[in-house]
Amino acid sequence: MSISHQKIIQELLAQKNTGEVPYISVEDLHQIKEEDFLIFDTREKDEFNVSHLPNAIHIGYENFDLESFKNEYSKNSKNILYCSLGVRSERIGIQLQKAGFESVHNLYGGIFQWADFGFPLFNSSNEITEKVHVYSSKWEKYLLKAEAVL
């Protein structure tokens, strides 16, 4: 991944996010043992169905239900959130932090960065895929190496 592309993502996240939710890099996430964390996809269901990270749990964005989340997951668990690039996931992360969740991290660059690093993605049939839903044509330019789906 080029330095200029990294800078573009960095500028976007600096503009859109507050930084209240600490980031975790895709490289660091890829190296953590899966049993050490829960990973949540904050995109919409149609985006999730095209592709998602291994073992991701869909919680959505528009219809995210904080009360259901609090009833289902421990406030002591390590929670990693992601979306396309990290904007929607930060907003959900802030809600979780305010609700008392102790360990909440936002995947820096989201599923786009995960795909650009060549890490595995799975579709709704749990098969490996090279496709990523780009949310809208405006965001497609941030995805370099996977096949963009609208």
N, CA and C atoms as an extended XYZ file, in Angstrom:
450
Properties=species:S:1:pos:R:3:atomname:S:1:resname:S:1:resid:I:1 pbc="F F F"
N         0.849       -1.167        0.000 N   MET     1
C         0.000        0.000        0.000 CA  MET     1
C         0.898        1.234        0.000 C   MET     1
N         0.569        2.168       -0.839 N   SER     2
C         1.429        3.343       -0.985 CA  SER     2
C         1.272        4.295        0.196 C   SER     2
N         2.305        5.060        0.408 N   ILE     3
C         2.283        6.061        1.479 CA  ILE     3
C         1.210        7.105        1.195 C   ILE     3
N         1.029        7.467       -0.065 N   SER     4
C         0.015        8.473       -0.399 CA  SER     4
C        -1.398        7.963       -0.102 C   SER     4
N        -1.637        6.670       -0.366 N   HIS     5
C        -2.955        6.102       -0.055 CA  HIS     5
C        -3.173        6.086        1.462 C   HIS     5
N        -2.150        5.721        2.207 N   GLN     6
C        -2.236        5.732        3.674 CA  GLN     6
C        -2.556        7.135        4.175 C   GLN     6
N        -1.920        8.126        3.579 N   LYS     7
C        -2.127        9.521        3.987 CA  LYS     7
C        -3.572        9.957        3.706 C   LYS     7
N        -4.120        9.529        2.577 N   ILE     8
C        -5.501        9.867        2.236 CA  ILE     8
C        -6.460        9.287        3.275 C   ILE     8
N        -6.240        8.027        3.674 N   ILE     9
C        -7.088        7.404        4.696 CA  ILE     9
C        -6.899        8.113        6.036 C   ILE     9
N        -5.666        8.419        6.371 N   GLN    10
C        -5.375        9.122        7.623 CA  GLN    10
C        -6.098       10.470        7.667 C   GLN    10
N        -6.063       11.207        6.565 N   GLU    11
C        -6.734       12.511        6.515 CA  GLU    11
C        -8.242       12.367        6.633 C   GLU    11
N        -8.812       11.369        5.955 N   LEU    12
C       -10.253       11.137        6.039 CA  LEU    12
C       -10.671       10.835        7.477 C   LEU    12
N        -9.953        9.924        8.126 N   LEU    13
C       -10.306        9.551        9.499 CA  LEU    13
C       -10.107       10.716       10.461 C   LEU    13
N        -9.085       11.529       10.236 N   ALA    14
C        -8.858       12.702       11.084 CA  ALA    14
C       -10.001       13.710       10.927 C   ALA    14
N       -10.539       13.789        9.722 N   GLN    15
C       -11.632       14.725        9.451 CA  GLN    15
C       -12.964       14.212       10.000 C   GLN    15
N       -13.226       12.917        9.864 N   LYS    16
C       -14.535       12.350       10.209 CA  LYS    16
C       -14.638       11.875       11.656 C   LYS    16
N       -13.510       11.483       12.270 N   ASN    17
C       -13.542       10.871       13.595 CA  ASN    17
C       -13.006       11.805       14.667 C   ASN    17
N       -13.392       11.507       15.901 N   THR    18
C       -12.932       12.297       17.039 CA  THR    18
C       -11.683       11.704       17.695 C   THR    18
N       -11.452       10.413       17.459 N   GLY    19
C       -10.328        9.744       18.109 CA  GLY    19
C       -10.651        9.242       19.510 C   GLY    19
N       -11.910        9.326       19.902 N   GLU    20
C       -12.305        8.880       21.239 CA  GLU    20
C       -12.147        7.372       21.417 C   GLU    20
N       -12.301        6.629       20.343 N   VAL    21
C       -12.156        5.173       20.391 CA  VAL    21
C       -10.769        4.835       19.851 C   VAL    21
N        -9.937        4.183       20.654 N   PRO    22
C        -8.580        3.880       20.173 CA  PRO    22
C        -8.611        2.932       18.976 C   PRO    22
N        -7.673        3.151       18.088 N   TYR    23
C        -7.567        2.299       16.906 CA  TYR    23
C        -6.736        1.062       17.192 C   TYR    23
N        -7.012        0.019       16.411 N   ILE    24
C        -6.138       -1.140       16.323 CA  ILE    24
C        -5.840       -1.305       14.837 C   ILE    24
N        -4.614       -1.588       14.494 N   SER    25
C        -4.255       -1.742       13.088 CA  SER    25
C        -4.678       -3.115       12.578 C   SER    25
N        -4.833       -3.228       11.263 N   VAL    26
C        -5.187       -4.523       10.690 CA  VAL    26
C        -4.075       -5.538       10.930 C   VAL    26
N        -2.834       -5.084       10.915 N   GLU    27
C        -1.707       -5.997       11.175 CA  GLU    27
C        -1.779       -6.557       12.588 C   GLU    27
N        -2.048       -5.687       13.561 N   ASP    28
C        -2.148       -6.145       14.951 CA  ASP    28
C        -3.343       -7.080       15.137 C   ASP    28
N        -4.475       -6.731       14.557 N   LEU    29
C        -5.660       -7.586       14.674 CA  LEU    29
C        -5.394       -8.954       14.055 C   LEU    29
N        -4.738       -8.984       12.942 N   HIS    30
C        -4.462      -10.243       12.247 CA  HIS    30
C        -3.589      -11.171       13.093 C   HIS    30
N        -2.796      -10.608       14.003 N   GLN    31
C        -1.873      -11.411       14.808 CA  GLN    31
C        -2.443      -11.835       16.161 C   GLN    31
N        -3.544      -11.255       16.586 N   ILE    32
C        -4.135      -11.593       17.883 CA  ILE    32
C        -4.860      -12.931       17.772 C   ILE    32
N        -4.789      -13.730       18.819 N   LYS    33
C        -5.541      -14.988       18.860 CA  LYS    33
C        -7.032      -14.677       18.887 C   LYS    33
N        -7.783      -15.394       18.071 N   GLU    34
C        -9.221      -15.117       17.931 CA  GLU    34
C        -9.995      -15.231       19.244 C   GLU    34
N        -9.533      -16.085       20.147 N   GLU    35
C       -10.268      -16.247       21.402 CA  GLU    35
C       -10.052      -15.076       22.362 C   GLU    35
N        -9.151      -14.156       22.010 N   ASP    36
C        -8.847      -13.029       22.881 CA  ASP    36
C        -9.733      -11.809       22.661 C   ASP    36
N       -10.644      -11.853       21.698 N   PHE    37
C       -11.461      -10.685       21.406 CA  PHE    37
C       -12.748      -11.086       20.688 C   PHE    37
N       -13.678      -10.150       20.639 N   LEU    38
C       -14.890      -10.276       19.818 CA  LEU    38
C       -14.791       -9.199       18.745 C   LEU    38
N       -15.148       -9.540       17.529 N   ILE    39
C       -15.091       -8.556       16.447 CA  ILE    39
C       -16.491       -8.323       15.902 C   ILE    39
N       -16.851       -7.046       15.824 N   PHE    40
C       -18.200       -6.663       15.433 CA  PHE    40
C       -18.181       -5.820       14.165 C   PHE    40
N       -19.041       -6.192       13.233 N   ASP    41
C       -19.199       -5.480       11.975 CA  ASP    41
C       -20.352       -4.501       12.131 C   ASP    41
N       -20.060       -3.210       12.001 N   THR    42
C       -21.076       -2.179       12.202 CA  THR    42
C       -21.685       -1.683       10.888 C   THR    42
N       -21.425       -2.402        9.807 N   ARG    43
C       -22.020       -2.027        8.520 CA  ARG    43
C       -23.427       -2.611        8.429 C   ARG    43
N       -24.113       -2.289        7.355 N   GLU    44
C       -25.456       -2.830        7.155 CA  GLU    44
C       -25.377       -4.280        6.690 C   GLU    44
N       -26.486       -5.000        6.826 N   LYS    45
C       -26.505       -6.440        6.552 CA  LYS    45
C       -26.106       -6.771        5.106 C   LYS    45
N       -26.533       -5.964        4.129 N   ASP    46
C       -26.161       -6.258        2.744 CA  ASP    46
C       -24.654       -6.111        2.531 C   ASP    46
N       -24.024       -5.183        3.239 N   GLU    47
C       -22.570       -5.033        3.169 CA  GLU    47
C       -21.887       -6.257        3.791 C   GLU    47
N       -22.371       -6.660        4.957 N   PHE    48
C       -21.835       -7.817        5.672 CA  PHE    48
C       -21.946       -9.082        4.831 C   PHE    48
N       -23.070       -9.254        4.145 N   ASN    49
C       -23.287      -10.463        3.354 CA  ASN    49
C       -22.312      -10.583        2.188 C   ASN    49
N       -21.903       -9.461        1.612 N   VAL    50
C       -20.923       -9.501        0.517 CA  VAL    50
C       -19.601      -10.017        1.050 C   VAL    50
N       -19.150       -9.456        2.162 N   SER    51
C       -17.930       -9.950        2.806 CA  SER    51
C       -17.803       -9.365        4.201 C   SER    51
N       -17.081      -10.112        5.024 N   HIS    52
C       -16.817       -9.684        6.387 CA  HIS    52
C       -15.536      -10.351        6.875 C   HIS    52
N       -15.006       -9.855        7.970 N   LEU    53
C       -13.803      -10.426        8.553 CA  LEU    53
C       -14.114      -11.779        9.182 C   LEU    53
N       -13.104      -12.633        9.324 N   PRO    54
C       -13.328      -13.938        9.963 CA  PRO    54
C       -13.942      -13.782       11.353 C   PRO    54
N       -14.944      -14.579       11.637 N   ASN    55
C       -15.621      -14.625       12.942 CA  ASN    55
C       -16.318      -13.327       13.347 C   ASN    55
N       -16.560      -12.446       12.396 N   ALA    56
C       -17.237      -11.189       12.711 CA  ALA    56
C       -18.697      -11.434       13.052 C   ALA    56
N       -19.184      -10.632       13.972 N   ILE    57
C       -20.583      -10.662       14.394 CA  ILE    57
C       -21.234       -9.393       13.878 C   ILE    57
N       -22.300       -9.545       13.131 N   HIS    58
C       -22.971       -8.371       12.569 CA  HIS    58
C       -23.832       -7.697       13.637 C   HIS    58
N       -23.610       -6.391       13.840 N   ILE    59
C       -24.464       -5.631       14.763 CA  ILE    59
C       -25.116       -4.439       14.070 C   ILE    59
N       -24.657       -4.114       12.864 N   GLY    60
C       -25.263       -3.042       12.087 CA  GLY    60
C       -24.960       -1.656       12.608 C   GLY    60
N       -25.505       -0.695       11.920 N   TYR    61
C       -25.313        0.710       12.283 CA  TYR    61
C       -26.662        1.407       12.444 C   TYR    61
N       -27.429        1.463       11.374 N   GLU    62
C       -28.719        2.165       11.421 CA  GLU    62
C       -29.645        1.583       12.483 C   GLU    62
N       -29.626        0.256       12.624 N   ASN    63
C       -30.523       -0.405       13.579 CA  ASN    63
C       -29.772       -0.995       14.771 C   ASN    63
N       -28.596       -0.474       15.062 N   PHE    64
C       -27.835       -0.972       16.208 CA  PHE    64
C       -28.661       -0.786       17.475 C   PHE    64
N       -28.746       -1.840       18.279 N   ASP    65
C       -29.549       -1.825       19.497 CA  ASP    65
C       -28.622       -1.971       20.709 C   ASP    65
N       -28.315       -0.857       21.336 N   LEU    66
C       -27.396       -0.839       22.469 CA  LEU    66
C       -27.909       -1.696       23.624 C   LEU    66
N       -29.188       -1.659       23.895 N   GLU    67
C       -29.732       -2.442       25.009 CA  GLU    67
C       -29.541       -3.943       24.774 C   GLU    67
N       -29.820       -4.401       23.569 N   SER    68
C       -29.610       -5.821       23.244 CA  SER    68
C       -28.128       -6.182       23.356 C   SER    68
N       -27.269       -5.287       22.877 N   PHE    69
C       -25.826       -5.529       22.939 CA  PHE    69
C       -25.390       -5.671       24.403 C   PHE    69
N       -25.862       -4.765       25.264 N   LYS    70
C       -25.493       -4.810       26.686 CA  LYS    70
C       -25.964       -6.095       27.342 C   LYS    70
N       -27.097       -6.623       26.913 N   ASN    71
C       -27.623       -7.864       27.479 CA  ASN    71
C       -26.879       -9.093       26.989 C   ASN    71
N       -26.274       -9.002       25.819 N   GLU    72
C       -25.659      -10.174       25.211 CA  GLU    72
C       -24.153      -10.286       25.444 C   GLU    72
N       -23.474       -9.150       25.610 N   TYR    73
C       -22.005       -9.179       25.682 CA  TYR    73
C       -21.501       -8.559       26.979 C   TYR    73
N       -20.383       -9.102       27.452 N   SER    74
C       -19.782       -8.650       28.700 CA  SER    74
C       -19.088       -7.306       28.528 C   SER    74
N       -19.245       -6.457       29.519 N   LYS    75
C       -18.549       -5.170       29.499 CA  LYS    75
C       -17.049       -5.334       29.704 C   LYS    75
N       -16.622       -6.536       30.082 N   ASN    76
C       -15.194       -6.811       30.293 CA  ASN    76
C       -14.513       -7.423       29.071 C   ASN    76
N       -15.290       -7.792       28.046 N   SER    77
C       -14.690       -8.437       26.866 CA  SER    77
C       -13.928       -7.411       26.031 C   SER    77
N       -12.975       -7.913       25.258 N   LYS    78
C       -12.241       -7.048       24.335 CA  LYS    78
C       -13.054       -6.976       23.050 C   LYS    78
N       -13.515       -5.788       22.713 N   ASN    79
C       -14.399       -5.583       21.577 CA  ASN    79
C       -13.696       -4.787       20.497 C   ASN    79
N       -13.672       -5.338       19.300 N   ILE    80
C       -13.090       -4.650       18.159 CA  ILE    80
C       -14.205       -4.422       17.154 C   ILE    80
N       -14.361       -3.176       16.733 N   LEU    81
C       -15.415       -2.784       15.815 CA  LEU    81
C       -14.809       -2.386       14.478 C   LEU    81
N       -15.550       -2.648       13.412 N   TYR    82
C       -15.101       -2.153       12.113 CA  TYR    82
C       -16.292       -1.846       11.225 C   TYR    82
N       -16.018       -1.059       10.203 N   CYS    83
C       -16.977       -0.775        9.136 CA  CYS    83
C       -16.162       -0.697        7.851 C   CYS    83
N       -16.537        0.153        6.918 N   SER    84
C       -15.783        0.257        5.670 CA  SER    84
C       -14.386        0.811        5.917 C   SER    84
N       -14.321        1.960        6.606 N   LEU    85
C       -13.027        2.610        6.865 CA  LEU    85
C       -12.778        2.928        8.337 C   LEU    85
N       -13.834        2.989        9.142 N   GLY    86
C       -13.663        3.269       10.561 CA  GLY    86
C       -14.490        4.425       11.088 C   GLY    86
N       -15.417        4.937       10.296 N   VAL    87
C       -16.228        6.080       10.725 CA  VAL    87
C       -17.461        5.605       11.501 C   VAL    87
N       -18.258        4.750       10.902 N   ARG    88
C       -19.452        4.251       11.590 CA  ARG    88
C       -19.065        3.455       12.834 C   ARG    88
N       -17.991        2.682       12.728 N   SER    89
C       -17.567        1.874       13.879 CA  SER    89
C       -17.137        2.753       15.049 C   SER    89
N       -16.551        3.911       14.775 N   GLU    90
C       -16.211        4.794       15.892 CA  GLU    90
C       -17.479        5.289       16.585 C   GLU    90
N       -18.485        5.606       15.832 N   ARG    91
C       -19.735        6.110       16.428 CA  ARG    91
C       -20.390        5.056       17.324 C   ARG    91
N       -20.378        3.809       16.879 N   ILE    92
C       -20.898        2.724       17.724 CA  ILE    92
C       -19.981        2.534       18.926 C   ILE    92
N       -18.677        2.616       18.718 N   GLY    93
C       -17.710        2.471       19.813 CA  GLY    93
C       -17.913        3.491       20.909 C   GLY    93
N       -18.208        4.713       20.544 N   ILE    94
C       -18.464        5.765       21.534 CA  ILE    94
C       -19.693        5.395       22.375 C   ILE    94
N       -20.727        4.863       21.728 N   GLN    95
C       -21.919        4.426       22.474 CA  GLN    95
C       -21.547        3.338       23.484 C   GLN    95
N       -20.713        2.392       23.046 N   LEU    96
C       -20.309        1.299       23.942 CA  LEU    96
C       -19.486        1.828       25.112 C   LEU    96
N       -18.571        2.734       24.837 N   GLN    97
C       -17.769        3.311       25.914 CA  GLN    97
C       -18.655        4.022       26.927 C   GLN    97
N       -19.608        4.802       26.454 N   LYS    98
C       -20.511        5.530       27.352 CA  LYS    98
C       -21.388        4.575       28.159 C   LYS    98
N       -21.619        3.371       27.608 N   ALA    99
C       -22.432        2.359       28.301 CA  ALA    99
C       -21.589        1.529       29.272 C   ALA    99
N       -20.293        1.825       29.378 N   GLY   100
C       -19.449        1.152       30.362 CA  GLY   100
C       -18.596        0.009       29.846 C   GLY   100
N       -18.571       -0.205       28.545 N   PHE   101
C       -17.689       -1.247       28.001 CA  PHE   101
C       -16.245       -0.770       28.127 C   PHE   101
N       -15.424       -1.624       28.717 N   GLU   102
C       -14.077       -1.214       29.114 CA  GLU   102
C       -13.048       -1.278       27.999 C   GLU   102
N       -13.184       -2.215       27.086 N   SER   103
C       -12.190       -2.409       26.038 CA  SER   103
C       -12.853       -2.365       24.667 C   SER   103
N       -12.804       -1.193       24.059 N   VAL   104
C       -13.416       -0.991       22.750 CA  VAL   104
C       -12.353       -0.403       21.829 C   VAL   104
N       -12.154       -1.064       20.685 N   HIS   105
C       -11.184       -0.584       19.702 CA  HIS   105
C       -11.844       -0.500       18.332 C   HIS   105
N       -11.350        0.422       17.521 N   ASN   106
C       -11.847        0.656       16.179 CA  ASN   106
C       -10.771        0.206       15.193 C   ASN   106
N       -11.133       -0.632       14.241 N   LEU   107
C       -10.175       -1.124       13.256 CA  LEU   107
C        -9.816       -0.001       12.291 C   LEU   107
N        -8.567        0.416       12.333 N   TYR   108
C        -8.085        1.525       11.516 CA  TYR   108
C        -8.158        1.159       10.029 C   TYR   108
N        -8.914        1.928        9.262 N   GLY   109
C        -9.063        1.656        7.835 CA  GLY   109
C       -10.110        0.610        7.511 C   GLY   109
N       -10.705        0.007        8.533 N   GLY   110
C       -11.819       -0.921        8.378 CA  GLY   110
C       -11.564       -2.093        7.447 C   GLY   110
N       -12.643       -2.601        6.886 N   ILE   111
C       -12.561       -3.758        6.004 CA  ILE   111
C       -11.777       -3.431        4.732 C   ILE   111
N       -11.788       -2.150        4.322 N   PHE   112
C       -11.021       -1.773        3.126 CA  PHE   112
C        -9.532       -2.028        3.353 C   PHE   112
N        -9.024       -1.587        4.487 N   GLN   113
C        -7.604       -1.775        4.784 CA  GLN   113
C        -7.299       -3.264        4.978 C   GLN   113
N        -8.201       -3.981        5.626 N   TRP   114
C        -8.044       -5.429        5.816 CA  TRP   114
C        -7.876       -6.109        4.455 C   TRP   114
N        -8.763       -5.768        3.514 N   ALA   115
C        -8.701       -6.342        2.172 CA  ALA   115
C        -7.427       -5.908        1.441 C   ALA   115
N        -7.049       -4.655        1.605 N   ASP   116
C        -5.856       -4.148        0.917 CA  ASP   116
C        -4.572       -4.806        1.417 C   ASP   116
N        -4.594       -5.309        2.631 N   PHE   117
C        -3.443       -6.051        3.152 CA  PHE   117
C        -3.486       -7.525        2.738 C   PHE   117
N        -4.558       -7.924        2.067 N   GLY   118
C        -4.661       -9.294        1.574 CA  GLY   118
C        -5.109      -10.301        2.614 C   GLY   118
N        -5.693       -9.828        3.720 N   PHE   119
C        -6.179      -10.731        4.749 CA  PHE   119
C        -7.527      -11.308        4.313 C   PHE   119
N        -7.902      -12.498        4.806 N   PRO   120
C        -9.083      -13.196        4.290 CA  PRO   120
C       -10.406      -12.526        4.634 C   PRO   120
N       -11.317      -12.615        3.667 N   LEU   121
C       -12.684      -12.145        3.813 CA  LEU   121
C       -13.617      -13.295        3.494 C   LEU   121
N       -14.786      -13.289        4.130 N   PHE   122
C       -15.759      -14.356        3.926 CA  PHE   122
C       -17.107      -13.764        3.530 C   PHE   122
N       -17.830      -14.479        2.667 N   ASN   123
C       -19.161      -14.023        2.260 CA  ASN   123
C       -20.224      -14.660        3.160 C   ASN   123
N       -21.489      -14.456        2.818 N   SER   124
C       -22.586      -14.952        3.663 CA  SER   124
C       -22.658      -16.479        3.699 C   SER   124
N       -22.018      -17.148        2.736 N   SER   125
C       -21.951      -18.621        2.736 CA  SER   125
C       -20.683      -19.125        3.427 C   SER   125
N       -19.980      -18.226        4.063 N   ASN   126
C       -18.727      -18.519        4.774 CA  ASN   126
C       -17.639      -19.052        3.842 C   ASN   126
N       -17.670      -18.592        2.599 N   GLU   127
C       -16.638      -18.918        1.620 CA  GLU   127
C       -15.719      -17.707        1.467 C   GLU   127
N       -14.449      -17.956        1.202 N   ILE   128
C       -13.507      -16.857        0.984 CA  ILE   128
C       -13.907      -16.090       -0.272 C   ILE   128
N       -13.830      -14.779       -0.195 N   THR   129
C       -14.198      -13.922       -1.315 CA  THR   129
C       -13.199      -12.782       -1.463 C   THR   129
N       -13.177      -12.208       -2.639 N   GLU   130
C       -12.327      -11.046       -2.930 CA  GLU   130
C       -13.178       -9.785       -3.068 C   GLU   130
N       -14.461       -9.881       -2.765 N   LYS   131
C       -15.388       -8.771       -2.956 CA  LYS   131
C       -15.594       -8.004       -1.653 C   LYS   131
N       -15.776       -6.692       -1.798 N   VAL   132
C       -16.089       -5.843       -0.656 CA  VAL   132
C       -17.163       -4.855       -1.082 C   VAL   132
N       -18.213       -4.753       -0.285 N   HIS   133
C       -19.248       -3.740       -0.520 CA  HIS   133
C       -18.649       -2.393       -0.139 C   HIS   133
N       -18.720       -1.416       -1.052 N   VAL   134
C       -18.056       -0.129       -0.822 CA  VAL   134
C       -18.985        0.956       -0.279 C   VAL   134
N       -20.174        0.592        0.129 N   TYR   135
C       -21.152        1.489        0.748 CA  TYR   135
C       -21.754        2.442       -0.277 C   TYR   135
N       -20.920        3.200       -0.980 N   SER   136
C       -21.388        4.073       -2.058 CA  SER   136
C       -20.212        4.326       -3.000 C   SER   136
N       -20.517        4.831       -4.180 N   SER   137
C       -19.444        5.077       -5.156 CA  SER   137
C       -18.438        6.101       -4.631 C   SER   137
N       -18.858        6.955       -3.736 N   LYS   138
C       -17.961        7.956       -3.135 CA  LYS   138
C       -16.799        7.295       -2.378 C   LYS   138
N       -17.052        6.139       -1.782 N   TRP   139
C       -16.052        5.477       -0.943 CA  TRP   139
C       -15.185        4.478       -1.706 C   TRP   139
N       -15.585        4.146       -2.924 N   GLU   140
C       -14.884        3.126       -3.700 CA  GLU   140
C       -13.398        3.437       -3.889 C   GLU   140
N       -13.039        4.709       -3.989 N   LYS   141
C       -11.640        5.097       -4.228 CA  LYS   141
C       -10.709        4.697       -3.087 C   LYS   141
N       -11.262        4.388       -1.917 N   TYR   142
C       -10.429        4.013       -0.769 CA  TYR   142
C       -10.080        2.523       -0.746 C   TYR   142
N       -10.703        1.748       -1.613 N   LEU   143
C       -10.444        0.314       -1.700 CA  LEU   143
C        -9.516        0.062       -2.877 C   LEU   143
N        -8.359       -0.549       -2.616 N   LEU   144
C        -7.375       -0.736       -3.677 CA  LEU   144
C        -7.353       -2.123       -4.283 C   LEU   144
N        -7.410       -3.169       -3.460 N   LYS   145
C        -7.073       -4.506       -3.954 CA  LYS   145
C        -8.230       -5.484       -4.078 C   LYS   145
N        -9.380       -5.190       -3.560 N   ALA   146
C       -10.509       -6.121       -3.646 CA  ALA   146
C       -11.458       -5.648       -4.743 C   ALA   146
N       -12.379       -6.525       -5.106 N   GLU   147
C       -13.389       -6.173       -6.100 CA  GLU   147
C       -14.506       -5.383       -5.416 C   GLU   147
N       -14.735       -4.177       -5.875 N   ALA   148
C       -15.754       -3.308       -5.278 CA  ALA   148
C       -17.146       -3.729       -5.734 C   ALA   148
N       -18.070       -3.771       -4.775 N   VAL   149
C       -19.475       -4.091       -5.033 CA  VAL   149
C       -20.309       -2.955       -4.460 C   VAL   149
N       -21.305       -2.527       -5.229 N   LEU   150
C       -22.222       -1.483       -4.733 CA  LEU   150
C       -23.553       -2.084       -4.333 C   LEU   150
